[in-house]
Structure formats: structure tokens, C-alpha cells
Amino acid sequence: MRIALSLLVIGIAAGASGQSLEDETVSRLAEYLRVDTVNPPGNESNAVDFFAKLLDAEGIPYESVESAPGRGNLWARLEGGNEPALILLNHTDVVPADESYWTTDPFSGEIRDGYLWGRGALDMKGTGMLQFQAFIALKRAGKPLNRDVIFMATADEEAGGFYGAGWLVENRPELFEGVGFVLNEGGGGSRSGDTVSFGIEVTQKVPLWLRLIASDAPGHGSTPRVSSAVSRLIRALSNIDHYEFAPRIVPAVEIYFEGIAEDQQGNRRSQFANLSEAVKDPSFLLALQLDNPFLHALLRNTCSITRLEGSSKINVVPPEVTAEIDCRLLPDQDQDAFVTLLHSVINDPAVRVEKIMGFTPAVSTTDTDLYRAITTVAERHFPGARVVPSISTGFTDSHFLRDLGIVCYGFDPTIIPVEIEGSVHGNDERVPVASLRDGVRHLLEILELVVY
Ligand SMILES: [Zn+2]
């Protein structure tokens, strides 16, 4: 039905292939989903080769670099006037997919039932292809640009971005000179029933990944002591698991909840509109965590216990055991203060806490022409749709660039039905073909408002 409807849409700017931009976007994304960039190990140079061929065909110069063998990164620049440059940033790697849980081959790029299926369809080869197609549409249009527009496809986001965007910031800082804006993943359109809404991601919870190391006397499994490294670690983790981090409302979250309050049912409507009152009630927090862990995670610091390593033999009580916990802090949380709090929660000097990774927090302003352009195009096509700044519970490569003072928005105009949002990093990841076709036109419209 949706595909049939989309046939009524008039195509724009046919490219070298003779296809409309929309047709080309769909077929190229299908092909891109077949390119193996599963991370680990990454092999993102496969994606570099894929884009290089397309850029060659368009006559657009590009550069690429491997941050490590096979870890390719590529960028291409359309030169324009002196306004601050805009980067279209996308990561080319995808997380693994276990075919036995999918209804199709995750790397087939199959089109079925109105969807394009495959790992990366949403995160974020779909967005990357939209950016690429909008980028080449600007080139094909041949009109002078008021700013440079840069298409940048990077490696390794799914493992932290240190071989991708992080590496480029570190090793090719000149690429980011004169850059004012970045469009990246992290927000976009969503459809729940008949309601369409847009979130423009302006900040993120900040990951703080920690390792807990418990030590005690080793021994034989046949003769347990009163305490062991393992028992200490279990107690520490249990304390963390049961600890209720105090809720706190940061401004971006308050605006976001106010923005979505009207769409809520019953009590939730007033609770979301008066969030700082609502969070005083522990039953509100618990209920929210039960039915919407994403929204709940925006209201407090959190820690997930994710990795455990004990003895290598069943009958050996080890001298040392470790666990890793994935903590996500509100954007204004001081990290040292958080670790101090965690020590008091663990309450055992035989358990050490080491920092594996932590990012610095940053928030992008909404007072920009790019933000207004996104809002304008969203309201043009979806009158009455809510457009709100949002905060992401996860992190993306945007933090590397926000650290440089560049305004970054997580935004892809493709409308994703809420029921398939869970396929990101999950099974049967897919994107509605009709939404994808609309998405590429809408992204191009956004760009046209800021580059001419
Ligand atoms: Zn992603």
C-alpha cells in the first residue's frame, strides 16, 4: 500500500543511472547493506570502496585513509562560500547479526512487504545513503553553495569510534577547521499509530564504562573461606544493581518531556508536563522503567552490569575477579563525583574501580538556521507534527565533534514506525521503503534551506 502510494510521488533530479533520486537511493541502499562491515572486525574499507566507486561516477573528488588495516574512512567535499561548513557524518560499520533469529538473510538487502531488510538499514547505512544521495543531488544541481558540504563516512562507531571519527579528530584535525555544523544519527522521525513526531538530538547521556576488580585470598573450591574475591564482587554488583540513583531533570530532558506530554494517556500527560514533581514519586519512576526504559533512562544516571569474569577453573577460587559495568550519566554529571558515590555504594575496600572509558558532556544549541530548517521541512510535510530537541540515552560519534565546539544534530527525516525501532541492533532490522523515499527528498530540502 505504501509503496503503491509512493509511486505517485514525482521523482527529482535523475542521476547518471537514469533513475530518480528516490529509486537510486533504494537500490543503492540494498547494495550497501550487502557490503560486509560487521564490527568486529569492521572491514570498513569495503564501504570506502563502495562509496569511492559512486563518487568516481559523479566526478566528485574524495580522500580516504585507513586508521588501521581494513579500517577505512572516507570524505568528499563540495566547495562553497564562507559560511561555516556542514558535515554529513555517518558510520559505515554495523553490529553483528545472527541469521538464525532473522526472517531473512541479514546481509541480503531484500525488499519484501514494503520494507528494505538488513543489518544497518536503520543504524546507520540507511541514513548514510540518504546523506550520500542528498550530497550528490547538490552536486548534480550545480548551483553555487554558500558553504562547504562534506560527506564523511567513518569506521568503528559501534565500538566507540576510535578508529573512525575519533581518529580523524585526533589525526586529521584540519578536516574540521571551519566546520560549524554536523548532521549525524541519533534522532529523527517516528510514527506511533497516526501520530508523527520528530526528535532532533542535541545531547546525549555520557558513557562512563568501569571495571570492578575484587581481590581476596585464593584457594581450593573444596574449602571455601568466609569471603572470596567472587563473593566480594557479587556483593558489590548486587549493591549497585539495587541502588536507586537519584532522578534529576536536565533542561533538554524537561523540554523533551513537555514536548511529548500531549501524546500521553491518562496521568502521564500531566506527569510529563510537570516532570520535576512527577519524579518525586518512586512509583512513577518504576512504572516508567517497566514500560519505557528509554524514557526512564533520561531521568537519572544508570549502570548496567554487562561483563563478568571469574575463575578459569571450576575448582579454583581465584585471587581476583572482574566485572564491567556500563554507566550512563546525565550530561551535567561530574564523573569523579559519580565514581566516589559508586565506591560508597560498593562499600568494600577490596573492590577497586577502574575507568575504562568516559566522554566529556556537551549540548548543542537549537538557535541555528540548520535547526530551523529541520523544523521547517518537518512541519511542511507533516503539519501539526511535534518537533522537539531530544537527548539520546546512547552515544554516537557526535560527542567527538561537540567536544570541538561544533553544533551537532542527530537527525534523519525518515519516519520510522515505533514498532520497528527495536530492530536497531536487534533482529529483522528494516526500513519502510516509502519512508526512505520521502526521507531522501526531505533531507535534500533541509540542505537546500541552509546551503543556498
Ligand atoms: Zn549507529
Residues whose N, C-alpha, C, O or C-beta is under 5 A from the ligand:
A	BS01	ZN	D123 M124 E185
